[in-house]
Amino acid sequence: MNVDSLDADILIFGAGGAGLLAAVHAHDRNPRLKIVIVVKGLMGQSGCTRMVQGGYNAVLSPADSLQMHFEDTLKGGAYLNDQELAWTLVEDAPTRLLELENRLGCLFDRSDDGTIHQKPFAGQSFNRTVHRGDLTGIEIMSNLRDYVLEEDITVLEDARGLDLLSSGDRVAGALVLDIRTGTFLVVRSKATLIATGGGATMYRISSPSLEKSGDGMAMAWRAGAAFMDMEMVQFHPTGLLVGRSIATGGLLEEGLRGAGARLFNGQHDRYMARYDPARMERATRDVVSRSSYLEIMAGRGTEHGGVLIDASHLGEEFLLTNFPGMVERCQTHGFDLLHGPVDVSPSAHYQMGGLEIDVNCHTNLEALFAAGEDAAGVHGANRLGGNGVADSIVYGARAGDRMADYVTTAKLSDVSAAQVRALAGKWSSSLDRNQGESAFALRDELESLMWDKVGIVRHEHGLEEALAELGTLAERTRHMKTSGDLAFNLEWGEAINLANLTIVAEMVTRSALYRRESRGAHYRSDMPASNPQWLKRIRVVSDDHGGMTLSDVPIAFTRVTPPELSTAQA
Ligand SMILES: Cc1cc2nc3c(=O)[nH]c(=O)nc-3n(C[C@H](O)[C@H](O)[C@H](O)COP(=O)(O)OP(=O)(O)OC[C@H]3O[C@@H](n4cnc5c(N)ncnc54)[C@H](O)[C@@H]3O)c2cc1C
């Protein structure tokens, strides 16, 4: 077995907003650092930052305030947020936004007076979402990519992290697979960043880019990292329905509903009037997704198993000016957003939960950092539209700054050859088997299981069944068979994805069972109300045998006391 090696000061997994901002900031802080970015696809083309449609939340107007943005974020998060992480997001977001424009070359839309245009997004008390049309992510990622290419930063594209390597109690690097050649690579590093963007793709209908499969979270889990808020998975209300195509789940952005698009069930009833008559389609994502899901489950969906979004009354000119990307996306799949309704479904979109971090992105493991969607705490029980990309940019930058400082006193550690051989052998074992189940079929099973039993509406019985089924599924994945060899092997890649997703899925399911209430994105039909006693976060750590131990952790309400707590105490 071929194993190459490479040394780095800083090793970054993921080239989305978080990974690239970390590289930019670490490089700026100390241009002599050897920075290695490992990305599962192509830099600038992979991950979800590129897919950002709506935009980036930042306080720029004197009529807005950090306190307002902060309180919107807490309210959206049902007060489960780590308040220091949420405050840091709000506080750093404007500076980082201006850095994107003034230093990294992004150009955002302007108002007539020349100031940066900011549009409304659900759950916000002020229009603070900065955007470039409805294709903001492409603007950000293209410029970040150009910057990284111009600097002395090593980028390993079409490469994936497999496992972190430990030396004593610190993370000392990682085992990486060059997907094109099938070569294993040991990268020793003084600091390592996990920024692989979560694993909401564990659900049958989902919006994130397909290469994201919870890899970073699973790698960190196997290394002993602690996780928080894993029950919190956000479903976006309007994912396209295009049969078995990979385009199913791809989003029609929230701004459409903000601008007045309406939702109808299969019987042409504008059902939001029954669920949230005051806010209608502008209700938060969790409310709209749940309402649509309940309509579909009650048999009032469309023939394709969805509901309908209709923006045609907004007029051709308005839609073409404001949502050209959405119009085109619909056209590509044979839908006419300009003139009629389009079939949509709730779509698994974003994981609020992830690795436990502090404001400098340090995890509970020495030399391991996490940022962006892989990290927990900023968004609490529900993320506001526009806060996701801000999170990646803000915390990516903080991780880069902190890691650059951290490595000045850190040293490279030796990694054991036996550890490397064992891991490489474990990952390639499915290729050596003559029989076993197919990764593709098992992936379908996982997605259906998570959609049906750990999805938008959860119930104790379903969650218990899901946990048992996940146990069996994990065992079956250990005996999968994949054909072909190590080089560019999609089936083998899927087997690795699946092994990682089942770990993340188990954390989500266990945490969903543990939280005995409904809050934010987590809805239990057997416990539909929120309970102030559950204003605490759920932590998952591994026990001595690699099993999952859950506990609840009090929240430090350092800046704002949740209204429900004040009411409960009064
Ligand atoms: C369709 C869509 C629209 C969105 N619109 C908005 C919006 O308008 N506003 C907003 O705030 N948020 C939006 N979001 C959410 C936003 O995209 C995310 O919050 C944010 O981009 C996540 O950034 P990240 O850097 O953590 O991860 P990503 O940008 O997703 O990057 C993850 C990176 O990790 C890489 N990777 C994965 N596994 C591995 C591995 N094993 N080894 C190496 N690399 C790996 C991937 O290839 C990718 O480069 C949207 C999301 C989607 C899906």
The ligand as a MOL file (V3000), in Angstrom:
LIG
                    3D

  0  0  0     0  0            999 V3000
M  V30 BEGIN CTAB
M  V30 COUNTS 53 58 0 0 0
M  V30 BEGIN ATOM
M  V30 1 C -28.4660 25.8950 -1.4650 0
M  V30 2 C -27.9680 26.5980 -0.2560 0
M  V30 3 C -28.1860 27.9570 -0.1220 0
M  V30 4 C -27.7220 28.6320 1.0050 0
M  V30 5 N -27.9520 29.9720 1.0970 0
M  V30 6 C -27.4900 30.6360 2.1840 0
M  V30 7 C -27.6940 32.0540 2.3090 0
M  V30 8 O -28.2860 32.7000 1.4410 0
M  V30 9 N -27.1810 32.6680 3.3980 0
M  V30 10 C -26.5160 31.9980 4.3820 0
M  V30 11 O -26.0870 32.6050 5.3440 0
M  V30 12 N -26.3190 30.6570 4.2790 0
M  V30 13 C -26.7840 29.9730 3.2210 0
M  V30 14 N -26.5730 28.6230 3.1300 0
M  V30 15 C -25.7920 27.9680 4.1840 0
M  V30 16 C -24.3170 28.2090 3.9180 0
M  V30 17 O -24.0190 27.7410 2.6390 0
M  V30 18 C -23.4680 27.4880 4.9430 0
M  V30 19 O -23.8390 27.9790 6.1990 0
M  V30 20 C -21.9800 27.7780 4.7540 0
M  V30 21 O -21.6530 27.9830 3.4260 0
M  V30 22 C -21.1450 26.6300 5.2740 0
M  V30 23 O -19.7840 26.9650 5.0580 0
M  V30 24 P -18.6330 25.9470 5.4490 0
M  V30 25 O -17.3570 26.6140 5.0680 0
M  V30 26 O -18.8200 25.4970 6.8280 0
M  V30 27 O -18.8820 24.6830 4.5310 0
M  V30 28 P -18.9810 24.5190 2.8980 0
M  V30 29 O -18.9650 25.8490 2.2520 0
M  V30 30 O -20.0970 23.6540 2.6790 0
M  V30 31 O -17.6100 23.8370 2.5790 0
M  V30 32 C -17.3130 22.5220 2.9840 0
M  V30 33 C -16.0390 22.1030 2.2980 0
M  V30 34 O -15.5640 20.8830 2.8790 0
M  V30 35 C -15.1440 20.0070 1.8440 0
M  V30 36 N -15.1340 18.6440 2.3830 0
M  V30 37 C -16.1640 17.8430 2.7330 0
M  V30 38 N -15.7000 16.6720 3.2090 0
M  V30 39 C -14.3500 16.7330 3.1560 0
M  V30 40 C -13.2940 15.8360 3.4820 0
M  V30 41 N -13.5350 14.6140 3.9670 0
M  V30 42 N -12.0230 16.2300 3.2760 0
M  V30 43 C -11.7410 17.4590 2.7440 0
M  V30 44 N -12.6980 18.3490 2.4120 0
M  V30 45 C -13.9790 17.9850 2.6200 0
M  V30 46 C -16.1220 20.2820 0.7400 0
M  V30 47 O -15.6480 19.8090 -0.4870 0
M  V30 48 C -16.1740 21.8170 0.8110 0
M  V30 49 O -15.0790 22.3710 0.1350 0
M  V30 50 C -27.0390 27.9380 2.0140 0
M  V30 51 C -26.8260 26.5670 1.8810 0
M  V30 52 C -27.2830 25.8920 0.7630 0
M  V30 53 C -27.0540 24.4360 0.6540 0
M  V30 END ATOM
M  V30 BEGIN BOND
M  V30 1 1 1 2
M  V30 2 1 2 3
M  V30 3 2 2 52
M  V30 4 2 3 4
M  V30 5 1 4 5
M  V30 6 1 4 50
M  V30 7 2 5 6
M  V30 8 1 6 7
M  V30 9 1 6 13
M  V30 10 2 7 8
M  V30 11 1 7 9
M  V30 12 1 9 10
M  V30 13 2 10 11
M  V30 14 1 10 12
M  V30 15 2 12 13
M  V30 16 1 13 14
M  V30 17 1 14 15
M  V30 18 1 14 50
M  V30 19 1 15 16
M  V30 20 1 16 17
M  V30 21 1 16 18
M  V30 22 1 18 19
M  V30 23 1 18 20
M  V30 24 1 20 21
M  V30 25 1 20 22
M  V30 26 1 22 23
M  V30 27 1 23 24
M  V30 28 2 24 25
M  V30 29 1 24 26
M  V30 30 1 24 27
M  V30 31 1 27 28
M  V30 32 2 28 29
M  V30 33 1 28 30
M  V30 34 1 28 31
M  V30 35 1 31 32
M  V30 36 1 32 33
M  V30 37 1 33 34
M  V30 38 1 33 48
M  V30 39 1 34 35
M  V30 40 1 35 36
M  V30 41 1 35 46
M  V30 42 1 36 37
M  V30 43 1 36 45
M  V30 44 2 37 38
M  V30 45 1 38 39
M  V30 46 1 39 40
M  V30 47 2 39 45
M  V30 48 1 40 41
M  V30 49 2 40 42
M  V30 50 1 42 43
M  V30 51 2 43 44
M  V30 52 1 44 45
M  V30 53 1 46 47
M  V30 54 1 46 48
M  V30 55 1 48 49
M  V30 56 2 50 51
M  V30 57 1 51 52
M  V30 58 1 52 53
M  V30 END BOND
M  V30 END CTAB
M  END
